[in-house]
Amino acid sequence: MRFTFKSPLATFLKYKPGKFNFQLEQEIRSKLDSLPSVNKIYTNPDGSTRIPTDSEFKTIADLQNLYYKRNNSEWNFILPGIPKDQLQLFKDNSQDLTNLQFSTKKVGKIIDKIPYKDETTGELKWKIIRETEQAEGWEIPYYYIVLPIFIYVLYIKYTQQAKLREIDGPEWAEKELRLRAMEEYFHGDTGKAKEFLSNQGKSKKEIEDRDALVVARILAGDYDKLNELKKKQGIKLVQYNEDPVFKTN
């Protein structure tokens, strides 16, 4: 598995906030003011569910499209160059648009709201219809289906690797044996042995020839040492605080 690290500072420097559009904010305010009450557009004074008129639904749909066009970033309050009165308009619009419960583009636009009666409580509620089939309730399949499957696959991979280590011995044991064999080949010169075992700067053919020589050296006299290392793997894993490949005698 390959991991890449991205500096938070680099990400910050590459970030480009969307451009503030004052004319768009004015258009949004005009449509918001045309509604009877943004705070209670779906609620009657007595607390019961209110069904907006067709013209109000059209205005809400227009506002939703404008909402996706506007720059909703809080960077507008930080970046210089925007007059205070325009920022105040942006703030007021943001608060009112929140009451209309618009969602991000990834979730999908609300294309309809259908009132229905809850069979248990008898309360009148709203069923939200979005433009994407998977937009509503995607969190449940993810947390209860996708995520458990992902964790199960990781567990299987881990147990398979653990069984292989138990059967074949730890990876460090193989590296140690290869290093010992090459140290003997180079008459105790650890530096030459490590350089010989390194893949850096070697072609595929050179690596294959090198591995063939290492295997030959092990079969010539060090195979018993590998079995000995396997038997002692439990002790050795505790005793070694550094990678034995790079541990010098």
N, C-alpha and C positions, 0 to 999 in steps of 0.2 A: 504494500500500500504506500502511495506517495503522498506526502503532506507538503503543502506550500504555505508559507507564512506571508501575510500581507500586513505591512505596517499601518497602524491606525492613522498615523500622521500622513502617510502617502494617500490613503483613502480620503482623508479630510481635504487634502490639497486638490485632489481630482474632482471633488464634489462641486457641482455647478447648480445652484438653486434656480428654479424656474423664474421667469421674468414676471414682475408684478404688473398687472393690467388694470389700470384705474377705470377705464371705460367699461370693462367687463364687470367690475365691482358695482358700478353705477347701474348697469342693466339688471344685475342680480337684486340690488336694493329696490329698484322699481317694481320688479315682479313680487318680491317679498311683501312690499307695502300694499300690493293689490289684493293680497289674501286677507280674509277677515281677522284671523288670529293665527300666527305661526305657532305659538305655544300650545294652542288647543285646537289645531286643525282637524284632529281625529277624535276630539272629545267635546261633548255637550256640557253646558254649565252645571247640569245635575250629575256629571260624572259618567254618563252613559256614552256609548260609542257613537261618534258622529260620522256620517258618510259624506265626504266632500261632493260638491256638485261637479258636473262634467267640465265646466270652465275652470274650476279650481284644480281638478285633476290634470287638465291641460297645462295650467300654470306650474304645477308641481313637476310635471314631466319636463317642461322647459327649464326649470330651475335645476333639475337633475343633470341635464345636458350641460348647462353652464357650470355646474359644480365640477364636472370632469374637465372642463376647459381651464378653470382658474388655477392659480398657484396657491395650494392650501398649506404651503410650508410656513413654519413658525420663523423661518429665517427672515421673513419680511420685517419682523420686529427688531432684528439685529443689524441687518445690512443698512448702510447709509444711503441717502438719496431719495427716500420716500417721505413726503410731507406728513406731519402729524395728523392732519385732518383726513388724509387718505388712509393712513394706518387705522384710524378710529373706525372708518367705514368698513375696512377689511375685518376688524375685530367684531363689529356689530353683525356683519353678514355671516361670519363664521359661527357665531352663537345661534343665530336664527336657523341657519342651515343644519346645525346639529339637531334641532328639534324635528326636522323632517326625516331624520334617520337615514341619510344617504350613506351608501357603503362604497368601498374602493372599487376600482375597475376590475380587479381580479375576482371579486365576489360576483360581480355582474349587476347591471342596472335593474332597478325595480320597475317592472312593466305593468304590474297590476297589484291591487290589494283587495282581497275578497273577504267580506265579513261573513262569519259563520258563528253558530251557537254551540258553545261547549256543552256536550251531552251530560257531563258530570255536574258542573256548577250552574249551567243555564246561562252563563255569562256570554255576551257577544264579543267575539275576538276577531282578529285580522289574520288572514292567511296571505303571506307575501309571495308573489310570483316574480322570479327573476328571469333574465334573458338566457341564462345558462342553466342546463339541467342539473349540473353538479354543484351549483353555487350554494344552494341551501343545504345545511346539515352535513357538509363535507368533513367537519371536524370529527364526527362520530366514526365514519369508516376509517379515518386515518388513525385515530387513537386506539380503536378496538380491533382493527384488521391489519392495516399496513405496518404499524409500529410493532405489534407483537410478532408478526412474521419476520420482520427485520431482526428483532432481538433473538428469535429462535434460530435463524440462519447463522448469526454470529456465535451463538452457543454451540451449534453443531460444528462450525469451523474450529472453534477453540478446543472442543473435546477431541476432534480428529487429530489436531496438532499435538495435543497432550498424549494421545495414544501412540502416535508416531515417535514422539520423544521417548516414551517409555520402552518402546520396542527397539528403536535404533540407537538409543543413547542420546545425550544432549549434543547440540551442535558444537559447543566448545570442545567436547571430547574429540570430535573429528578434526577440528582445527589444531588442537594440541598434538594429536598424533601425526598430522601432516607436517607440522613444524618440527617435531622431534626427528622424523624421518629425514627431512631436508637438512637439519642441523648436522646429523651424522654424515649425510652425503657431502656437506661442505666443511667437514672436519671441525664441527663446533662453532662455525661462524654464524651467529644468529641473524646478523644484519643481511648477509647474502641469502640466507634461507627465507627471510620475510620478503625480500625483494623478488626472489624466484617465485614465491607463492602468490604474489600480487598480480592481479589481472590488468593493472594499469599499463597502457602502451603496448599490450599484446594483442595479436590477431586471434581470431577464433581457432585457427590451425595451431598456433603456438600454445594456446591454452589447452587444447586437446592433447598435444604432445607432452606438455608439462604434467597434466593430470595422469597421463599414462605412466610417466616416469615415477610420479609420487606413489601410484598404486603398486608399481613394481617394487619400489623400495619398501613399502609397508608389507607386501606379501613376502618379501625376502627375509624379514626378521622382526617386524614390529606389530604383526597382527595380534599376537598375544597381549600386547600392551593395550590395544583397543578394548578387548574383552575385560581387562583389568580396570580400565577407566569406566566402563559401563557399570561394573559391580560397585565401584566406589562413587558413582555419580551423586548419590545423596549427600555424601560427606564433602565431596569436592565443590559442589554448588554453594555450600556454606562457607568453605574455607577461602574461595577465591573472591577477592574484592575488586579485581580488575580482570579484564578479558585475558585469559591465559595465552591467547595468540600473541599478545604484545607484552607478556610477562617475560622478563629476562632472567636467566639463571644467576 
